[in-house]
């Protein structure tokens, strides 16, 4: 987001061409490079997060984005700029992994609307701060000649400063994540996390240094310690001598397996993962991924076409209704920026306060279907705003942007909830979200390119609304698809633990009624924790006598 205000001027500084239309094409290439690269690795990062955990992948994504921004800031030609953007897409698979992390933190379906509103809220906040930061810090030698001289590094690399600041912010995010972010993957969350331990030690030190003990409290502490010593002399019931005797709900999801059982659990996960993947992409999962891609395509198209329509000069040609007309609003850049800022501020408000209420009242599926049906009507109407009388233009534009922003605020998190609830197993949630993120990235990459070509062709023929109406056709496909989508049947509708999933998956894989059984809080697996293919083509245990032994590493 931070590159949008200055990308045109950055491409112009490369001196590739003097044609404004060619500069716009190159700018689109740089913008799309990130999305194409992210598409190519989204599934890989999702699968990797299922294997090594969410936290390492998230930290790698932040660090990779910071590195790519430094490369982009030091770019002096188009190939280097493309490399910097592509590097960011290749190393950053955080969108799908973040959705998986949120899904694993939520154990009650009633909490999903509030939880899934947070990430889009942060995205909206970044969409406001990022462009403002990029526009204010780009080419500082011209903007702030008293602070930055032409002979310095910022004179040689005029677009380094905004990228450097963003990289520093990302570095802070990596430090905070390493120290305080907890792993959410069920099979990895119980492993020792040195970074998290360091963060807890820092918090303890801060808490100790912040404590101010006066004389009265010291006297009170002395009396308390004396009373405590008397209590310690008395023999306490065995169940209360240590935390081992503390009451614990038997079905609590926070209950962690003991250290001896953890290797068994991890071995069982590795054994049943391939069989969980075979059933991962069910009909509902594929429908939700397709809906996500369609949504990403036409919303990205809207975000590209609307500023173009607002900046396009007005036309004196008489319209030939109902379809043949051209022209725009002829707004200056500052006015367009103000409109976009107000839109972003409203989206933040709606994300936090409107979306949770609406979804709790009507449900994710009903909300998504309603928005999917509304979108085609919106795209059909938008081009006709230029035909409104002067005094009604701003009213019509404001209502249009209000509907569009509200629809987007409701659609994205609703789709994320539906996708999460359609996942058949927590073992493959990362892979599913990775495929969804890759699909959306590909659609976001193609959206501006395809709509830009259609818009140029439409202007040549005298149909300024052609790109909008083409997007309406895509929205109609999305609306029809939403009728086939269903809600429910996911992991939160049938609560169970990861151990239950492992038992079911391995039982099906081995054609046994109980391939995995819990013993003393642990898990027993087939010998070598891995089935093989039998002579009849069906999966069977490695040993003919079906002998079950502890998983390797126990």
SVG drawing of the C-alpha trace seen along z (x, -y; Angstrom):
<svg xmlns="http://www.w3.org/2000/svg" viewBox="-31 -24 58 86">
<polyline fill="none" stroke="black" stroke-width="0.4" points="0.0,0.0 2.8,-2.5 4.1,-2.4 0.9,-3.5 1.4,-7.3 4.9,-7.4 5.0,-4.3 4.2,-6.5 7.0,-8.9 9.4,-6.1 8.8,-4.4 9.2,-7.8 12.6,-8.3 13.8,-5.1 13.6,-6.9 12.2,-3.9 9.7,-6.0 8.1,-9.4 4.7,-8.1 2.3,-8.4 0.3,-5.4 3.5,-3.2 4.4,-4.4 1.0,-3.3 1.6,0.1 5.0,0.5 3.5,-0.7 0.9,2.0 3.6,4.6 5.4,3.6 2.1,3.7 1.1,7.1 4.5,8.7 3.8,9.1 0.5,10.8 1.8,13.2 4.7,14.2 2.4,14.6 0.2,16.9 3.1,19.1 4.1,19.8 0.9,19.4 0.2,23.1 3.8,23.9 3.7,21.6 0.3,23.0 1.6,26.6 4.8,25.6 2.9,24.0 1.0,27.4 4.4,29.0 6.6,26.7 3.9,24.5 2.4,21.1 4.8,18.9 8.0,19.6 6.1,19.0 4.6,15.7 8.0,14.5 9.6,15.5 6.9,13.6 7.5,10.4 11.3,10.7 10.9,11.5 8.6,8.5 11.2,6.2 14.0,7.5 11.9,7.0 11.1,3.4 14.8,2.7 15.5,4.1 12.7,2.1 13.9,-1.1 17.4,-0.7 16.0,0.0 17.4,-2.2 15.8,-0.4 12.7,1.6 14.2,5.1 15.4,4.4 12.0,3.0 10.3,6.0 12.7,8.2 12.0,6.4 8.3,6.7 8.4,10.4 10.7,11.2 8.1,9.9 5.4,12.1 7.6,15.1 8.6,14.8 5.3,13.7 2.5,16.2 1.1,14.6 -2.5,14.0 -3.5,17.6 -1.4,18.5 -2.9,15.6 -6.4,16.9 -5.4,20.3 -4.0,18.9 -7.2,17.0 -9.2,20.1 -7.1,22.2 -7.5,19.6 -11.3,19.7 -13.0,22.7 -16.6,21.3 -18.6,20.5 -20.2,17.4 -16.7,15.8 -15.9,16.0 -17.5,12.7 -15.5,10.6 -12.3,12.5 -12.5,12.4 -13.2,8.6 -9.8,7.8 -7.6,8.7 -9.6,6.7 -9.7,3.8 -5.9,3.9 -5.8,4.1 -8.0,1.0 -5.7,-0.8 -2.7,0.1 -4.4,-1.1 -4.7,-4.5 -1.3,-4.8 0.7,-3.1 -0.2,-5.5 0.1,-8.5 3.6,-7.3 4.7,-6.6 3.5,-9.9 5.0,-11.9 8.5,-10.3 9.0,-9.7 11.8,-11.8 12.7,-13.6 15.4,-15.8 12.7,-17.6 10.0,-17.5 12.3,-18.4 15.5,-20.0 16.4,-21.4 16.7,-17.9 17.9,-15.8 20.6,-16.9 21.1,-15.8 24.5,-14.4 23.3,-11.9 22.1,-8.4 18.5,-9.6 19.4,-11.8 20.8,-8.9 17.9,-6.6 14.9,-9.0 12.4,-6.3 14.5,-4.5 13.2,-6.4 9.6,-5.2 10.7,-1.6 13.4,-1.9 10.8,-3.1 8.5,-0.3 11.3,2.2 12.0,0.9 8.4,1.3 8.4,4.9 11.6,5.6 9.8,4.4 7.0,6.7 9.4,9.7 10.9,8.9 7.5,8.6 6.3,11.8 9.3,13.8 9.0,12.7 5.3,12.7 3.4,14.6 2.3,18.1 2.2,21.1 -1.4,22.2 -0.7,25.4 -2.0,28.2 0.9,30.5 3.6,27.8 2.2,25.6 3.6,27.7 7.2,27.6 9.6,25.4 9.7,21.8 12.9,20.0 11.7,16.7 8.4,16.9 10.3,17.7 12.6,14.7 9.5,12.5 8.0,13.8 11.3,13.1 11.4,9.6 7.8,9.0 8.7,10.3 11.7,8.0 9.5,5.0 6.9,6.0 9.5,6.2 11.1,2.9 7.7,1.2 6.8,2.4 7.1,-0.4 6.9,1.0 6.4,-1.5 7.1,-1.0 3.6,0.1 3.5,2.7 6.8,4.1 5.4,4.5 2.4,6.2 4.6,8.5 6.6,9.5 3.4,10.4 2.2,12.4 5.5,14.3 5.3,15.2 1.8,16.5 2.8,18.4 5.7,20.1 3.2,21.3 1.0,22.8 3.9,24.5 4.7,26.3 1.4,28.1 1.0,31.1 -1.1,30.3 -3.3,32.8 -1.3,34.7 -3.5,33.2 -2.6,29.7 1.2,29.9 1.9,29.1 0.1,27.8 -0.3,31.5 -3.3,31.6 -5.0,28.5 -8.5,29.1 -8.6,29.4 -11.5,29.8 -11.1,33.2 -12.3,31.9 -10.5,28.6 -8.7,27.7 -6.0,26.0 -5.0,29.3 -1.6,30.2 -0.3,33.7 2.6,34.7 6.1,34.6 6.2,38.4 3.1,38.3 4.2,35.3 6.5,37.3 3.7,39.9 1.2,37.2 3.6,35.7 4.4,39.1 0.7,39.8 0.1,36.4 2.8,37.2 1.3,40.6 -2.3,39.5 -1.5,36.2 -1.5,37.7 -4.9,39.2 -6.3,36.0 -5.1,34.2 -7.0,36.6 -10.3,35.4 -9.3,31.8 -10.8,30.2 -14.4,31.1 -17.1,29.6 -17.8,26.9 -14.1,26.0 -13.8,25.6 -16.9,23.5 -15.6,21.2 -12.2,20.9 -13.9,20.1 -16.1,17.5 -13.0,16.0 -11.2,15.7 -14.3,14.1 -14.6,11.6 -10.9,10.7 -11.1,10.2 -14.0,7.8 -13.2,5.8 -9.7,5.2 -11.2,4.1 -13.5,1.7 -10.5,0.2 -8.7,-0.4 -11.6,-1.7 -13.1,-4.1 -10.1,-6.4 -9.8,-6.4 -13.4,-7.4 -13.0,-10.2 -9.9,-11.6 -11.2,-11.3 -12.2,-14.6 -15.8,-15.4 -17.1,-14.8 -19.1,-17.3 -20.4,-14.5 -24.0,-13.8 -24.8,-10.4 -26.6,-7.8 -28.5,-5.9 -28.7,-3.4 -25.1,-2.3 -23.0,-4.6 -21.5,-7.5 -18.1,-8.6 -16.7,-11.0 -15.8,-11.2 -15.8,-13.5 -12.6,-15.5 -11.6,-15.5 -8.2,-16.7 -5.8,-14.3 -6.3,-15.8 -10.1,-15.3 -9.7,-11.8 -7.3,-11.1 -9.7,-12.6 -12.5,-10.4 -10.4,-7.3 -9.3,-8.3 -12.9,-8.8 -13.8,-5.4 -11.0,-3.7 -12.1,-5.3 -15.6,-4.1 -14.5,-0.6 -12.6,-0.5 -15.7,-1.5 -17.9,0.9 -15.5,3.8 -15.4,3.5 -19.0,2.6 -21.3,3.4 -19.9,6.8 -20.1,8.7 -23.6,7.6 -24.9,8.4 -23.3,11.8 -24.5,12.8 -28.0,11.8 -28.2,13.4 -25.3,15.8 -22.3,15.9 -23.9,17.7 -27.0,15.4 -24.8,12.3 -22.4,13.5 -25.3,14.5 -27.0,11.1 -23.8,9.2 -23.1,11.5 -26.5,10.7 -26.0,7.0 -22.7,6.7 -23.9,7.1 -26.5,4.3 -23.7,2.0 -21.5,2.5 -24.3,1.9 -25.2,-1.4 -21.8,-2.9 -21.0,-4.1 -24.3,-6.1 -23.1,-8.4 -21.4,-10.6 -24.8,-11.3 -26.3,-12.7 -26.8,-16.5 -24.0,-18.4 -25.7,-18.9 -26.5,-15.2 -23.1,-13.7 -21.5,-13.8 -24.6,-12.4 -24.7,-9.5 -21.0,-8.9 -21.2,-8.9 -24.0,-6.4 -22.2,-4.2 -19.0,-4.1 -21.0,-3.5 -22.7,-0.5 -19.4,0.8 -17.5,0.4 -20.2,2.0 -20.5,4.9 -16.7,5.5 -16.6,5.3 -19.3,8.0 -18.2,10.2 -14.5,10.9 -14.7,12.0 -18.0,14.0 -16.2,15.9 -13.2,16.6 -15.6,17.9 -17.4,20.2 -14.1,21.5 -12.8,22.2 -16.0,24.0 -16.0,26.1 -12.5,27.5 -12.9,31.2 -9.8,31.3 -7.5,29.0 -4.6,31.0 -5.1,29.5 -6.4,26.0 -3.1,24.4 -3.0,26.0 -6.6,25.0 -6.0,21.4 -2.8,21.4 -4.7,22.5 -7.4,19.8 -4.7,17.1 -3.0,18.2 -6.3,18.2 -7.1,14.7 -3.6,13.4 -3.9,14.7 -7.3,13.0 -6.0,9.8 -3.1,9.9 -5.4,10.5 -8.1,8.2 -6.4,4.8 -4.8,6.1 -8.0,7.5 -10.2,4.6 -7.7,2.1 -7.6,3.6 -11.4,3.7 -11.7,0.1 -9.3,-1.1 -11.3,0.7 -14.5,-0.7 -13.2,-4.3 -12.2,-3.9 -15.7,-2.6 -17.4,-5.2 -18.6,-2.9 -17.0,-4.1 -19.0,-1.6 -17.8,1.5 -15.3,2.6 -17.9,2.1 -20.5,4.2 -17.9,6.9 -17.2,7.0 -21.0,7.3 -21.0,10.5 -18.3,11.9 -20.3,10.9 -23.3,12.7 -21.3,15.9 -20.3,15.4 -23.9,14.8 -25.0,18.0 -22.2,20.0 -23.2,18.7 -26.5,20.5 -24.6,23.8 -22.7,22.9 -23.8,24.4 -23.0,23.5 -22.2,25.9 -20.7,29.4 -17.3,28.0 -15.1,28.7 -16.9,26.2 -20.2,27.8 -18.8,31.2 -16.2,30.3 -13.4,32.8 -9.8,32.7 -6.9,33.2 -6.3,36.6 -9.9,37.6 -9.1,36.4 -5.9,38.5 -7.8,41.5 -10.4,41.2 -7.9,40.5 -5.6,43.4 -8.5,45.7 -9.8,44.9 -6.3,45.2 -5.7,48.6 -9.2,49.9 -9.4,50.6 -12.0,49.8 -9.5,48.3 -6.0,47.8 -5.1,45.4 -6.0,45.7 -5.2,43.4 -3.1,44.9 -2.2,43.0 -2.7,39.7 -0.6,40.6 -1.3,42.1 -0.4,45.6 0.2,45.9 0.8,48.7 4.4,50.0 6.6,47.3 3.6,45.0 3.0,45.3 0.7,47.5 1.7,49.1 -0.2,50.2 -1.2,53.9 -1.3,56.4 -5.0,55.7 -4.4,52.1 -5.8,51.0 -3.8,49.4 -2.8,51.9 -0.5,52.0 3.1,52.9 2.9,56.0 0.5,58.8 -0.4,59.5 -1.4,55.8 0.9,55.4 0.7,51.9 3.6,50.3 4.5,46.9 5.2,44.2 8.8,43.5 10.6,41.1 8.4,41.8"/>
</svg>
